[in-house]
Amino acid sequence: MPDSPSDSENNFTKNKLSSLEQVSKASLTEAKWIDNSGEAVEKVFGFNQNAELVNGRAAMFGFLMLVITEIVFGGQATTHSIFGIG
C-alpha cells in the first residue's frame, strides 16, 4: 500500500531533522589535523592561535591602509598618484 501524503511528510521531516542534527554535531566537534598514517597531529608548524591572531590583525591593518590610500588619492591608482606611472 502506498504511503499517504502525511506519511511522506513525516519521513521528510524526520530526514530533515536528522540532517540538521548531523550538521550541528559536526559543527561542535573540534577540527583536527590527521597525518598520512591516520594519527592526530598535535602541533602543526605555523598554524597556532598566536600566528592566526597576528595574521588576522595584519590583514585588517592592510585593508585599513588600502581604504585610507583610496580616500587620500581620490580613487586614482596609487602608482600614478605617487610615482606618475600608469
C-alpha positions in Angstrom: 0.0 0.0 0.0 1.5 3.4 -1.0 2.4 5.9 1.7 -0.2 8.5 2.4 0.9 12.2 2.0 1.1 12.6 5.7 3.5 9.6 6.0 5.8 11.0 3.3 5.7 14.5 5.0 6.6 12.8 8.3 9.5 10.9 6.6 10.7 14.2 5.0 10.6 15.9 8.4 12.5 13.1 10.1 15.2 13.1 7.4 15.4 16.9 7.6 15.8 16.8 11.4 18.4 14.1 11.2 20.4 16.1 8.7 20.2 19.2 10.9 21.4 17.1 13.9 24.3 15.8 11.9 25.3 19.3 10.8 25.0 20.6 14.4 27.1 17.7 15.7 29.7 18.3 13.1 30.0 21.9 13.9 30.5 21.2 17.6 33.3 18.7 17.0 36.9 20.1 17.1 38.8 20.0 13.8 42.0 18.0 13.9 44.9 17.6 11.6 45.4 14.0 10.6 48.7 12.7 9.2 49.1 10.0 6.4 49.0 7.2 9.0 45.7 8.4 10.3 47.0 9.7 13.7 46.1 13.1 15.0 48.9 15.7 14.8 49.2 17.9 17.9 51.5 20.7 16.6 51.4 22.0 13.0 54.1 24.5 12.0 52.7 28.0 11.6 49.1 27.1 12.5 48.7 28.1 16.1 46.5 30.6 17.9 49.1 33.3 18.0 50.0 33.1 14.3 46.4 33.2 13.3 45.8 36.3 15.6 48.8 38.1 14.1 47.8 37.2 10.6 44.3 38.5 11.1 45.5 41.7 12.6 48.0 42.2 9.7 45.2 41.6 7.2 42.9 44.2 8.9 45.7 46.7 9.0 46.5 46.2 5.3 42.8 46.6 4.4 42.7 49.8 6.5 45.7 51.2 4.7 44.2 50.4 1.4 41.0 52.3 2.3 43.0 55.3 3.6 45.1 55.3 0.4 42.0 55.2 -1.8 40.5 58.1 0.2 43.7 60.2 0.1 44.3 59.8 -3.6 40.7 60.1 -4.7 40.4 56.7 -6.2 43.2 57.1 -8.6 45.8 54.4 -9.0 48.4 54.7 -6.2 51.3 54.2 -8.7 50.0 57.1 -10.8 49.5 59.4 -7.7 52.8 58.7 -6.1 55.2 57.8 -9.0 53.4 59.2 -12.0 53.3 55.7 -13.6 50.2 54.5 -15.3 
